Amino acid sequence: MYPIIRVIKEVLRARRMPPLHALDSHVSYHRCWPQDIDQYMEMNNGRILSILDIGRTGLAQRVGLLGALTKNRWGLTIAGSSARYRKRIRPFVKFRMVSKAVGWSERFFYMEQTIWIGDECAVQVLYRSAVTDKNGIVNPALVFAAVGMDQPSPEKPAWVQAWIDADNTRPWPPTDNGTS
């Protein structure tokens, strides 16, 4: 079941926090509850991605994106991701999540999220995200203007650009659809 109560809690908490610049980091704190674990007694990888949704929602609230989405009748979607899982998140462990935008292109936003247990990084995910309307993808420049920011994308870290370049070589649609 999707953790909707956690999402609501995060939005309400983020509303009470100071606004952020669109390139600043949103930090939130969470705990691994019994409903988050799998048969290996650790947080399920699918649940980790759902929990990361919560961090992006808090970030979107603090930078003014949630209001802009509502006002403009826009949607928000994930168009790709790459995850590294390096440390198990065990039941009842408290962890810190850091969510931030790292740059954008003419179509997509690139975001990094990390989960930390103490000073050790447990998870790092890079996302390609897009804002959409009834006509398709909304240019990120329009989205940033809606949240009061008018500046070009910072230079993306080399590892982010390498992921973008590698993903652009991937065939789409895939050639094996299981019917041959």
C-alpha positions in Angstrom: 0.0 0.0 0.0 1.3 3.5 -0.9 2.4 5.5 2.2 -0.2 8.3 1.7 -0.2 9.2 5.4 3.6 9.8 5.2 3.1 12.0 2.1 0.5 14.1 3.8 2.7 14.4 6.9 5.7 15.5 4.7 3.7 18.1 2.9 2.4 19.6 6.1 5.9 19.6 7.7 7.4 21.1 4.5 4.8 23.9 4.6 6.1 25.0 8.0 9.7 25.0 6.8 11.4 28.0 5.1 11.1 28.1 1.3 14.0 26.8 -0.7 15.7 28.0 -3.8 15.1 25.5 -6.6 18.7 24.2 -6.4 18.8 23.9 -2.6 18.6 20.6 -0.8 15.6 19.4 1.2 16.4 17.2 4.2 13.8 15.0 5.8 13.9 12.3 8.4 12.1 9.0 8.3 12.0 5.6 10.0 11.8 2.1 8.6 8.5 0.6 9.9 7.5 -3.1 9.9 5.2 -2.5 6.9 8.3 -1.4 4.9 10.3 -4.6 5.3 10.5 -7.7 3.1 11.3 -11.3 3.8 15.0 -10.4 4.3 14.1 -8.2 7.2 15.2 -5.0 5.4 13.4 -2.1 3.7 12.0 -3.4 0.4 13.6 -1.8 -2.6 10.2 -0.8 -4.0 9.3 0.8 -0.7 12.6 2.7 -0.8 11.5 4.3 -4.1 8.1 5.1 -2.6 9.8 6.8 0.4 12.0 8.8 -2.0 8.7 10.0 -3.6 8.0 11.6 -0.2 11.3 13.5 -0.2 10.7 14.8 -3.7 7.2 15.9 -2.6 8.7 17.8 0.4 11.2 19.5 -2.0 8.5 20.4 -4.4 6.5 22.0 -1.6 9.4 24.1 -0.4 10.5 25.4 -3.8 6.9 26.3 -4.8 6.5 23.6 -7.4 3.4 22.0 -5.8 1.6 25.4 -6.1 2.7 25.9 -9.7 1.6 22.3 -10.6 -1.9 23.0 -9.2 -2.2 26.6 -10.7 -1.1 25.5 -14.2 -2.8 22.1 -14.1 0.5 20.3 -14.7 1.5 16.8 -13.7 4.9 15.5 -12.6 6.4 12.2 -13.8 9.5 10.2 -13.6 11.1 9.4 -17.0 14.0 7.3 -15.8 16.1 6.4 -12.8 19.3 4.8 -11.7 19.7 3.5 -8.2 22.5 2.3 -6.0 21.7 0.3 -2.9 24.7 0.0 -0.6 23.5 -0.5 3.0 20.5 -2.4 4.3 17.8 -0.3 6.0 16.7 -2.5 8.9 13.4 -2.2 10.9 13.0 0.8 13.2 16.2 2.4 11.8 15.9 6.2 11.6 17.4 7.7 8.4 17.9 11.1 6.7 16.9 11.7 3.1 18.5 14.5 1.0 16.6 15.6 -2.2 17.9 18.1 -4.7 17.8 19.1 -8.3 21.2 18.8 -10.1 20.3 20.4 -13.4 18.0 20.3 -16.4 17.8 20.2 -20.1 15.2 21.4 -22.6 12.9 18.6 -21.6 13.9 17.1 -18.3 14.9 17.8 -14.7 17.7 15.7 -13.1 17.4 15.1 -9.4 19.6 13.2 -6.9 18.3 11.7 -3.7 20.3 10.0 -1.0 19.4 8.1 2.1 21.8 8.3 5.0 22.1 6.2 8.1 24.3 8.3 10.3 27.2 9.3 8.1 26.9 6.3 5.8 25.1 6.5 2.5 22.7 3.6 2.2 21.0 4.6 -1.1 21.6 7.0 -4.0 19.2 7.5 -6.9 19.4 9.7 -9.9 16.2 10.6 -11.6 15.1 12.1 -14.9 11.8 13.9 -14.3 9.4 15.9 -16.3 6.5 18.3 -15.8 3.7 17.6 -18.2 0.5 19.2 -19.4 -2.2 18.0 -21.8 0.2 18.6 -24.7 3.1 16.7 -23.3 6.3 17.8 -21.6 6.5 21.4 -20.3 9.8 23.1 -20.9 11.8 23.4 -17.6 12.4 27.1 -18.2 8.6 27.7 -18.0 8.5 25.6 -14.8 11.3 27.5 -13.2 9.7 30.8 -14.2 6.5 29.6 -12.4 8.5 29.2 -9.2 10.3 32.6 -9.6 13.7 31.4 -10.9 15.2 32.6 -14.1 18.7 31.1 -14.6 20.3 28.5 -16.8 21.0 25.0 -15.6 24.1 24.6 -13.6 26.7 22.4 -15.3 25.6 18.8 -14.4 28.2 16.7 -12.6 30.2 14.5 -15.0 28.6 11.3 -13.6 25.1 12.7 -14.3 26.0 13.7 -17.8 27.6 10.3 -18.4 24.3 8.6 -17.3 22.3 10.9 -19.7 24.7 10.1 -22.6 24.6 6.4 -21.9 20.9 6.3 -21.6 20.5 8.1 -24.9 22.2 5.1 -26.6 19.5 2.7 -25.3 17.2 1.5 -28.0 13.6 2.6 -27.7 11.3 0.8 -28.0 13.1 -2.3 -26.9 13.6 -4.9 -29.7 12.5 -8.0 -27.7 8.8 -7.8 -26.9 8.6 -11.5 -26.0 6.4 -12.5 -29.0 9.1 -13.9 -31.2 
